[in-house]
């Protein structure tokens, strides 16, 4: 396995083994946009990370993992301490793996398999990997798929504004302020979002608030602090919003995420 920090350079493609694992405690980190020749499974045992890729942003709390196929450009960001786990697989051993970026719900068995495989030595003989790898893929195929991805507009007029939002994870402004920032009318901005993300700007902003709420709670912040950071009028307003969007209360989510 590799022990990495925010300044480490690591290239899974340079390691000649069918499965390569990483396990590390990582603080603030931005991987930069990159791609692998290997498939990747990305998971945070504690804390929360986000993944941005062409056309979408995903949030990965400790109850979720993301499968990223070989060749897909992406970058991972961590704004707090994360128990980072990453598995890389040669493409020729993944005949039943997803062919698109997929977010899965992680049960206790799959969590333990990821934990064990992330600790494997990089020179572990292939024959010693076979049974656990087969069980891993069996559990991954059975794992429920989750929708924690937010589609991103691709219009060049929004490019600089959107890059700032993605990089800094701040709450996007109300529609009229976005329009002033990008130099377009509110009607034009609204039309761009509806066309390119499939939802009006206000709905997109609400989904962003939900994702940032999940990230904040998974990082150990209180309901009160999370509600304030996302510009809710009160704790109860945030709780009601969270329950409406997820069917769960923030408190229940915090317990599950630990």
N, C-alpha and C positions, 0 to 999 in steps of 0.2 A: 504494500500500500504506500501511498505518498502522504506526507504531512506537509500541508501547504499553508501559506498565510496570504495576506493581501498583496504582497510583493512577489510571490512565487511565480515562476514560469513553468508551465507543465504542458507536455504534448503527448496525449495518449496514443496518437498514431505512431509515435516513434518506438513504442514498447511492443516487442514481438511476443505477445501472448493473446490467446483468444478472448480472455476476460481480464480487464484491468480495473482495479478498485481504488477509490480515494476515500479516506475518512479523516476529517480535520475540523477543528474549531476555527472558524474564519470570521473576522470582524468586517468592517466596511470594505467592500470589494466590488469592483466592476470588471468583468472579464473582457470587455470589449467585444465587438462583433466578430464572430469567428464561425468556423464549421469543422467537422471531424469526418474522417473517412470511416470511423466506427460509429455504430449506434450508441446512444447514451441514455441512461436512466438517471434522472436528477431528483434528489430527495433531501429534505431538511428534517433531521430527527428532532431538532428543536429550533426555535426561531422561525424566520420566514424569509424567503427569497422571491424575487420576481424574474421572469424571463420575458425578454422582448425579441420578437422575430418578425419576419416580413408579414405585416398586416395584422398583428395581434400582440397583446400583452397578457401574460399569465401570472397569477399569484400562486405560490406553493407554500401553504402552511404545513405543519407537521402531519396532517392527515392526508396529504396528497403527494403524488409523485408524477413527474412528467417523462414521457418517452419522446426522445428527439431523434428521428432517423438520421442516418449518415447523409451528409451533404447539405443539411438545412442550416442556413445562417441564423445565428441567435446570439444574444448575450445575456448573462446572468448577473443580477445585482443583489447585494446584501447591504442593508443599512444598519444592521445590528449584529450581534454575535449569533452565528448560525452553526449548528452541528451539521456540517456539510457532508453529504454522501453522494458519490457519483460512481456509476458502473458503466464501463465501455465494453462493447461486444463487437467482435468481428462479424461482418455482415453474413458470412457464409454459415454461421451457426444459428442464425435468427430467421429460420424459414417461416415461422408463424408470428413474427413480430409485427406491430402496426406499421403501415407505410406512410403515416402522417403523424404530426405532433399530437399526442394524446395525453390528457391528464386523467389519472386514475385515483380512486379512493383506496387507501392502504389499510389492510387489516393487520392484526397482530402478527400473524405468521409471515406475511409478506414483508413487514417491517423487520422482523428478525432475520429473514433471508438476506435482505439488502444489507443489514448491519454486518452479518457474517461475511458476505461476499466482498464488501468494501474493505475488509481487513485482510483479504487474501494476499499473500506474497505475489509479486508480479511474475515470479518464475515458478509458481505452483504448477505441477504437472497437469496436463489436460485431463488425464484419466481420473484425477482426484476431484475434478470440477463437475464431472458429468451428472451425477445424481442430483446434486443440489441445484445445478443449472436447470435441469429438466423440471424440478419442482418449482423453481422460480417462474419459469415461463408458463407452467400450468396455472399457478396462482395469478399471474399477471393477466392471462387470458380471461380468468373468471372475475377479475376485479371490476367493480362498477366504474364506468366512465363518468367524469365530472365536467361541468361547464364552468370553469373559472377563467375563461379567456375573454378579453375585451377586444373587439375588432377596432382597427385604427384607420383613420382616413389617410389616403395617399396623395391628396391634392397638394401641389407644391406651395400653394399660398399659405397652407397651414404648417409647412415643414418645420420652420424655426420654432414656432410656438409649441408644436407637438414635441419636438426634441427636448425643449426645456421642461415640459411636463413629465416626460418619461425619465429624464435624467435626475430630476429633483424630487419626483413623487409628490409634488404639491397639488393642492386641490384646484382643479381647473376653474377658471373664472366663470361668472354668469355669461350668457350668450352675448349681451351687448358689449361687455368688456373684451371678450374674445374678438368680436368684430372690430373694435377700435384698435386692438393690438395688431391684427393681421391686415388691416386696411381694406376690409370688405364689409358689405352690409350684413346685418344680422340675418336677413332673409337668405343671402347667398351662403353664409356659413351654415345655416340650418339645412339648406338644400344639399350642400356637400355631405354633411353627416348622414342625412337620410339616404342619399344615393350610395355612399361608400361604406357605411357601417350597418345599414339596415335599421337604424333607429334615429329618432330626433335627438338633437343635441342634449336636451334636458334629460332624456332617458339615458343617454351615453354618460352624462356627468353623474347621474345617480348610480349607475353600474360602477363607475370609477370610485365613488364614495364607498360602495360596498366592498370593493376589492381592497381599498386602503384601510377600511375598518377591520377586515380580516387580518391584514398584515399587522396592523397596530396591536390587535388583541393577541396575535400569535407571538409577538415580540415581548409580551408581558405588560403592556400598558393597560391601565384601568379603563373601565367603561366611560368614566367621567372625562378622562384625558383624551380618549379616542373621540368621543362626541364633540368635545371642544375643538380638537384639531380639524375636524371635518365640517365645522360650522353648523352643527345642529343647535337648535334653540335650547335644548335641555337633554339630560340623560334619557329621560323617558321617551323623547322624540326619536333618539337614536335606537333605543331598544325596540320601539314599535316598527321603525324602518327595517331594522335587522331581521326581526321576526317575519315581517311581510315578505322580505326578499329570500330568506333562507328556510323559513319554517322553524327556526331555532332562536333561542335567546343568546345574546353575547356571552353570558355567564356559562352556559352549557358549552359553547364553542371553546372558551378558554380552557375549561376542564379537559375537553377532548384533545386540545392541541398540545397539552403538556406531556 
